[in-house]
Structure formats: structure tokens, C-alpha cells
Amino acid sequence: MTIDSATTETLPRPATADAAPARPSRRRTSPRTVVSQVLLTAVLLLFLMPFVWMIATALKPPAEVFGAGSGLVGSEIRWSNFAEAWSYLPFGRFMLNGLFVAAAGTVVVCVTSVLSAYAFARLRFRFRDRIFLLFLGTLMVPQEVTVVPMFILMQQFRWVDSYAALILPWAFTAFGTFLLRQFFLSIPRELEEAATIDGASRLRILLQVVVPIARPAIAVLAAFTFINYWNSFLWPLIVVNSRDMSTVPLGLNLFLSQNGNQWHLLMAASAISMVPTVAMVVLLQRHLVRGIALSGLGGR
């Protein structure tokens, strides 16, 4: 059996040992990217310095916090400062109060924001846009202006020194309504129209169609709201009279007294108080990144 020359030219040739393997192409990094990464790293280290100093101070002996020649790390690492900070004051009670107030406030804010945002985004009623602009105008009023009339209102309701006074006055915010309204406007109306044809009511469309799609934006609102309630200091300082109702910021302030400032215990307690917020951000990280990108908070 013979093979002509035309056929042999079309057949693939076997690879020889002398053939050099194909090298993957290397992507060159532009100088602009390198400079931006260096600047971002420097800013990150700058923001991390207070946290590093807090942890280092929490592990120092009391005499070496502001002692002469004291460095970042003390002569010994005292992990017992965290246990002492927990038992020096009823800090566990402060943590439970803060968790309950922040969790309950977050739930109420998310529910009210979802309902009001859907009303401003989808329902049609008279003066809707004007009412929404008036609602947004409340964002320009600082909290320091409203605490006095709010405290008088809490006295009339007899809610002073109660959980209701810590939660309800700030449970209706224009920020959450604005954030979710902008996200609801990006949802195609065809989805709701299809549900309407199937016989679904407005409330069912909101709960089963809109809310699942808006889960990333709701996660962003929940994270911001939880952190705001957790770190609130001015309003609890005004409306709380007893130590049993104190939240974490008020508890941290008790480490600074006329008998002496316990800086090492204050830093240890501050490190403990960061655990719930950090845990929440870690758990919601996937939703937060997507929600910030979709809701327009990413700066685009």
C-alpha cells in the first residue's frame, strides 16, 4: 500500500524533542496599578494603626500604658486583662442590652424601609414625589437638634429608661427608604406584572418577588443599621438612667471615672465590643459586596 506525497503533506507531524514548549504569556503590570496598590496599602496600614494600638494596650500591664519609655508591646502579655474587663463592670449585661437593641432596631428599620420604599417606588398616589423629597429632607437635620423634643416625647409616653426609647425613635429613617427605593426602581416591572396576572396581591408580590431580589440591598441596610445602633452614644446617654439598661458605649464610658481611668481595661473591653459587628460583616460579606455594587454605594 502506497501513500502519495499530497497525502503526506496534510498529515500532522509528531512533535519532536527539539520543539520548545509554549510559554504562557505574562501580563505586565502598569505603573499606575503599582502606585495605586502602594497607596491603598499605605492607607490600610494607617487605618489599622488605632486597632493595633488598642490590642497592644489591652495586653499591657496598667503601669506601662503611659509609662516613660513604654513601647508598643509591654514587658509581659496579660491576657487576664480581658477577663478583668468583663468582671470589672457588668459588661455582659451591657453586651446583651446592645445586642437586643441593635438586633430589634435592625429588624424594625428593615421592615419599615421595605414597606415605605416599595410604596414610593411602585404605588401611585397624590403628591408622592413631593412627600418623598420632604422625607429625604429629614436627613439634613442633625441628631443633636432632635434629641430634646424626642426626650420630651419619651417622657410623655413614659418610655424613659426602657428598650422602646432606645429602639423606636430611630426606627424610621429616610436613608433606608432611599436606598431600597433606588434598588426597587431597577427591578423590571414585568416580574410584578406577571405575578399580578397570576392573581398575587401587592403584599405577596413584595414578599415573594421583590424582597428575594433585593436581598443584597437589604443586607447592606441591615449592616449599616446594626452598626449605628451598636455605636450610638448620645441618645442612650440622655434616655437611660440605670446601669441595667446601659448599652456598650455607656459601659465603656464607665471605665473612665473619678477614681482613675482604667485604660488597659477600656481597651480590652473595646476589643470585646468589636466582636459582634465584625462577625456580622463577615457573615454578610458576600451580600454586602453585591449590594453595594448594585445599590450605587460603590462610588460609580
N, C-alpha and C positions, 0 to 999 in steps of 0.2 A: 504494500500500500504506500503510495507516494503522496506527498503534500507539496503543492506548488508554492512558489515564492510569494504570491499575492496573499495566500492564507497565512503564511508565517509572519507577515508584516503586521497583520491585525491582531495576532495573539498577544496577550500581556506577557511581558518579560519578568522572570523571577527576580526578586530583589537580591542584589549581590552584597557581599560583606563590606565592600568599599563604599557603598552608599551611606551618606551621613543621615542620621535620624533628624526628623523635622523638629526644630526648636520652637517652643511656644513663644509667641510674641509678647514682649514685656511692655506694659503700659507705663509710659513716662508720667511722672507726677509733675504738674506745673508748679512754678514758683509761687503762684498765687495761692494754690491749695496748701502748700507747705507753710506759708506765712499765716494763713487763716487757722490752720491746725495749731500752730505755735501760740497764737493769740488766744484761741479758745482754751488751750491747756493752761496758759497763764491766768486767765480769768477764773477757770475752775479751781486752780490752786488758791487763788485769792479768796474765793468764796468758801473754801474748805478750811481756811485758817482758823476762823472762830470756832468751828466744830472740833478741830484738833486741840485747840487751847482748852475748850470745855472738857473734853475727855481727859486731857493731861492734868487739869486742875482737880478733876473729880478723883483722880488716883493719887494725889499728893497728901502728905501729912498736913495738918492745919497750919503748923508753924512755917511751912515752906511755900505757902501760896503767894504771899507778897514779901517773903523774906529777902534779905540782901544776898545778891548773887544766886538767887534761885533761877534755875533754867526751866526748860520745857518739861523735863522729866525730873521728878523728885528723887530723893535718896532711896526711897522704897515705894513699891506699888501697893497701895492699900485698897484692895477690892472690898474691904469691910465698910468703906465709905458709903457704898450703895445700900447695904443693909441698914446702916445707921441712919441714912437719909430717909429710908422707908419707915423706920420706927421713931424717928425724932419727932415727927408730927403724924397725925392720921392720914398719911399720904395715900394709902389705899382707898380711903373714903373719898379723897379728892379725885382720884382717878375714876372711881365708879360714877361719881357725880358728873365728871366731864364726859365720860363715855355715854352716859344716858342722855345728857343734854345734847351732845353733838349728834348722836345717832337719831334721836327723836326729831331734832330740828332738821336734820338732813332729809328724813322721810317726809316731813310736812312741807318743806321747801320744794322737794321734787314733785310731790303731788299737786300742790297749788301752781307751780310753774308749768307743769304739763297741761293742766286744765286751762289756765289763762293763755298760755302760748297757742294752744290749739284754737281757742276762741278768736284770738287776734289774727291768726293765720288763715283760718278756713271759714269761720262763720261771718255772715254779713249782717251788720246791724248799723243803725244810725250813729254817726259820729265815731265810728270805730277807730279810724286813724288818728283823730284828734285826741281821743281818750288814751290811745297808746302813747302818743307823744307826751301827754301830760303825765302818764305813768312813768315814762323814761325820765322826765324832769326830776323825779324824786331821787335819782342817782346823784344829782348835783348838790343835794342837801347833806352836809356832814353829820355824822352821828352825834357830835358834841352839841349840835343845835336841838336835837330831838330828845335827848335823854331827860331833860327836866319835864316837859309835858308828858313824856312817856311814863316817868316815875309817878307823876300825879294821877295818871290814868290807872296805874297798877295799884295805887293806894285806894282809889275808888272801887276797884274790883276786889280789893283785899287779897291781892296776889303777891304782895311783897314777901320776900324770903321764901319763894316757892319755885318749883320747877316750871310752872306755867309762865311766871315772869321771866325766866331765863330763856324760854323757847319761843313762845308765841309772838312777842313784839317784833322779832326779826325774821319771822317765817314767811313773810310775803314781800319778796324782793323783786325789783324790776330787772335785775341782772339775769336771773334765771329765766324770766319770761322772755326777755330779748334774745338770750342765747338759743333757747329752744324754738322760738318763733322763726328765727332765721334758718334753723335746720328744717323745720316743718315746711317752710316755703320751697325748699329744694326737693321735697318728696313729690314724685309725679302724682297728679290728681287722678290719673287713670286707675291707679290702685284703689283709691277710695270710691271712685265711680263704679268699679267692678263689684266691690263689696256692697254698695248701695243697691245695685241691680239684684244681688243675691238676697236682699232683704235685711241687711245688717243695719242696726241703728247707729247714731253718731257715737255713742259711748262705746259700742262694740267695735266700731271702726278704729276708734282711738286706742283701745286697749289691745286689739288683736292685729292691727295693721300698722298703725303709726308708731306706737311705743316700741315694738321689736326692732323696727328700722332705726329709730332714734336712740337706741341703747348706748352707743358711744357718746353722744352728746349728753345724755342723762348721767353717764358715768363721770364726765368732766364736771358737770354741775354738782354732783354728789361729793366729789373730792374737794372742790373749792368750798362748798358749804360746810363740810365736816371740819376742814382746817380753820375756817373762820369762827365757827362755834367753839372749837377746841382752844383757840388762841385768844378768844375775847376776854378782855380785862376790864375795860371801863364800865360796861353795863353791869356785869356781876359785882363789881366793886360798889356800885350805887345801890343795887336792888337786894343784895344779900347781906343779912345781918348776923347770921350764926355761922359757926365754923362747920357745922354738919352739912350746910348747903353750899359750902365753898367749892369752887372748881379748881382745876390745876393751876392756872395763873395766879389766883388768890392764894393758893397753898404755897407756891414758890415765893410769893412776896412775904410770907410769914417767916422765912429763913433770915430775913433782914429785920432785926428788932433792936430795941434799945439796949438789950443785954449783950449785943455783939452780933456781927454778921458772920454767919457760918458759910463762907464762900465755898469750901470744899463740898459741903452737903448740898448747897444750892446747885452747884454744877452737876453733882451726881443725880439729884432729883430732876434737873433739866434734861439730862441724858435719858432718864427713865421716861419722862413725859413725851419724848420724841418717838417712842416705840409704836404707839397706835397709828400716828399719821404716816410714818414710814411704811408700816405694814399695809395700810390701806393703799398707798400709792403703788407699792409693789404688786399687790393683788389686782389692781385695776390698771396696770401699766399698759396692757395691750389695748384696752378700750380707751385709755386716755390719749395715747398717741393717735389712734384713728379718729377719736372725737375732736381733738384739737385741729387735726388736718382738715376734717370735714366741716367743722363749725366756723372756720375762719379765724380762729385764735392763733394760728401759726405765723401770722405776720405777712401772709401773701396778699 
